Amino acid sequence: MSSYRFRRDLDDSAAEVWRPLDRALAHWVRAHGGSAELAAVAAWASLADGLGDAALPLRGEDAGRHGMARLSDAALAALRQQPLVGDGSRRTPFVLDADDRFALWRNHADETAIAACLRQRRSAADPVDGAAVKAAVDALFGGDRTRRVQAQRMAVAGVAGRRLFVLTGGPGTGKTTTVLRMLLLLQRVQPQRLLIQVAAPTGKAAQRLLQSLRQGKMQLSQGEHALGEEWSAALAGIADAEAPTLHRLLGYDPRRNVFTRNRRRPLAADIVVVDEASMVDLALLRALLDALRPQARLILVGDADQLTSVAAGSTLMDLVAALEPQRAAELVRLQHSFRAERELVRVNEAVRSGDAAELDAALAAAPQRALLRPVGDAAVLAAALQQWALQLAGSGIAGDDADAGDAASAALAALRRLSQRQLLCALREDAFGALAANAAIEAQLRRHWQVAAEALWYPGRAVMITRNDYALRLFNGDIGLCLADADGSLRVWFETVDAAGQATARWLAPDRLPLHEGAFAVTVHKSQGSEYAEAAVLLPPDPEQRILSRQLLYTGVSRAKQRLQIWALPSVLAAALARPIRRAGGLAAKLRDGPAPPDQFELF
Ligand SMILES: Nc1ncnc2c1ncn2[C@@H]1O[C@H](COP(=O)(O)OP(=O)(O)OP(=O)(O)O)[C@@H](O)[C@H]1O
């Protein structure tokens, strides 16, 4: 076929939304003998992959995603006959499975490998001394058998003997608290010292996990909740020295785009804990599973209802969707929130389930805690931002309290005040995005504090680190606050935890900071894993805006512990609620279709 012919028949079907990469794939298909129809479907699958879908459903209610026209039965049958398309049993560039899902080979292979690995992990169980586990669980919960800790107890008991465990739950439901007790239990019932590795998809999430584990260990080592002397070896065995990102743990080599930890060079760890697992994409989960020794235990922890990974896949959501209906013992969902105000828990729950009427009722029932502010145009937004900035200006974040003691304590107090209030934006760019909102807030603060126009830094300026710097121990998402020293020199302070597990602050000179940007307004995506006493969630005014989704709204509103503002037009709020992200892919089905291993034992 002439190059003219295949360019022309592609141009006929090419969609405006296709990216250069999608078009290139379409041309590749034509150059390798594929039909024009296959070339178009391949381009759509490539686009869908870029938007997070591991596969493109070609039939059923999910067909026609991203604007692709539905295929007739005859067209579907013709696709199956194409030599470049297989059913997944042998390597072909594209796979069209029995459920009419079309996938790039890479995604199909990742899903298949993950499902097989997880099935194997589920069926491989180690022997467990049930009585010892029961006694340990009682000790770890100080005899607390109330309803609010039932699920936590089930999780701690359930992890014994298992090589895969999934712990999911909303914010403040005690995931980290439970993970610490799981690790203690595993260490306690095992004669030899276990090598425990904790990690997370982002540097910040990894640091947060480490800090929580340190604080939890402290609480269990001394004070009213201290465990007995017999637990001291187990407590000492809980890793709290370092928590790398998953990429670092797996030895990612960006030049070759490979992980150096793999089946041939597996991780030495006996237990690997991954926090914020909702952010783990397909390729990363596959790499992690490849790098685990068969007998090692994998504990995945996260909130399955939050935003998923940027790259293709929704691994935690799929795992939960597959395991929950089976009432699988390797999955526990924590539901009791220990942290947020009850009225906000009701708001979160309404958003999580996408129930608009219940959200209205929950907001109406919590006038002191939650506020819906119809922000729909530039003038209303400017007024809201001005008010927000003035509240910030008066909140003591510039470190102007004399009673706080030494500089680190004063800085810690100011950082805590800063974390009382955070504006979260659905968008980053745009007039309603985080960059513009941050600029507006900073302009107001500068006016209020009479900062010289040429001064980039001033006391009270908050920044967010945007690139991991292991040498400086600063991670993407860390918040720094600029404060003036006694002699007037400016330092940027960060919260940290000292060796004894106590919160403190440390500083860097402004010119030593890794890449950063203003932090008075951040995107909801960036806020994942953080919480604030008060959060305001700003949505763009266009209900059709692609970014709007139920998960985005849930992730945003659930950051608030005491007070919540939603800055959005009611129509936009309704649009977000009505749009759950359902990433298309075959992982949930592949996980479900495998035989469910029998429960090893039931303690509760
Ligand atoms: N069983 C429990 N008894 C008493 N307090 C608890 C219990 N479990 C958790 N908490 C408290 O609830 C708060 C939240 O716990 P934790 O940080 O473990 O939750 P999380 O689900 O990991 O939260 P995040 O949203 O930060 O991921 C903490 O202050 C913790 O001490």
The ligand as a MOL file (V3000), in Angstrom:
LIG
                    3D

  0  0  0     0  0            999 V3000
M  V30 BEGIN CTAB
M  V30 COUNTS 31 33 0 0 0
M  V30 BEGIN ATOM
M  V30 1 N -7.6160 1.5400 67.8860 0
M  V30 2 C -7.4230 2.8370 68.0950 0
M  V30 3 N -7.6820 3.3670 69.3210 0
M  V30 4 C -7.5010 4.6670 69.5620 0
M  V30 5 N -7.0570 5.5650 68.6470 0
M  V30 6 C -6.7950 5.0980 67.4230 0
M  V30 7 C -6.9580 3.7250 67.0720 0
M  V30 8 N -6.6290 3.5680 65.7790 0
M  V30 9 C -6.2620 4.7830 65.3390 0
M  V30 10 N -6.3640 5.6950 66.3150 0
M  V30 11 C -6.0320 7.1190 66.2270 0
M  V30 12 O -6.6630 7.6560 65.0880 0
M  V30 13 C -5.8100 8.5670 64.4120 0
M  V30 14 C -5.6230 8.1120 62.9830 0
M  V30 15 O -4.8980 6.9020 62.9620 0
M  V30 16 P -3.9000 6.5430 61.7770 0
M  V30 17 O -2.9490 7.6430 61.5480 0
M  V30 18 O -3.3700 5.1850 62.0660 0
M  V30 19 O -4.9590 6.4780 60.6120 0
M  V30 20 P -4.7030 6.3770 59.0550 0
M  V30 21 O -5.8570 5.6430 58.4900 0
M  V30 22 O -3.3480 5.8240 58.8010 0
M  V30 23 O -4.7610 7.8660 58.6670 0
M  V30 24 P -4.3290 8.5930 57.3170 0
M  V30 25 O -5.5670 9.1900 56.8450 0
M  V30 26 O -3.3560 9.5870 57.7980 0
M  V30 27 O -3.7730 7.5940 56.3930 0
M  V30 28 C -4.5170 8.6100 65.2040 0
M  V30 29 O -4.5400 9.7140 66.0550 0
M  V30 30 C -4.5410 7.3190 65.9760 0
M  V30 31 O -3.8470 7.4290 67.2070 0
M  V30 END ATOM
M  V30 BEGIN BOND
M  V30 1 1 1 2
M  V30 2 1 2 3
M  V30 3 2 2 7
M  V30 4 2 3 4
M  V30 5 1 4 5
M  V30 6 2 5 6
M  V30 7 1 6 7
M  V30 8 1 6 10
M  V30 9 1 7 8
M  V30 10 2 8 9
M  V30 11 1 9 10
M  V30 12 1 10 11
M  V30 13 1 11 12
M  V30 14 1 11 30
M  V30 15 1 12 13
M  V30 16 1 13 14
M  V30 17 1 13 28
M  V30 18 1 14 15
M  V30 19 1 15 16
M  V30 20 2 16 17
M  V30 21 1 16 18
M  V30 22 1 16 19
M  V30 23 1 19 20
M  V30 24 2 20 21
M  V30 25 1 20 22
M  V30 26 1 20 23
M  V30 27 1 23 24
M  V30 28 2 24 25
M  V30 29 1 24 26
M  V30 30 1 24 27
M  V30 31 1 28 29
M  V30 32 1 28 30
M  V30 33 1 30 31
M  V30 END BOND
M  V30 END CTAB
M  END
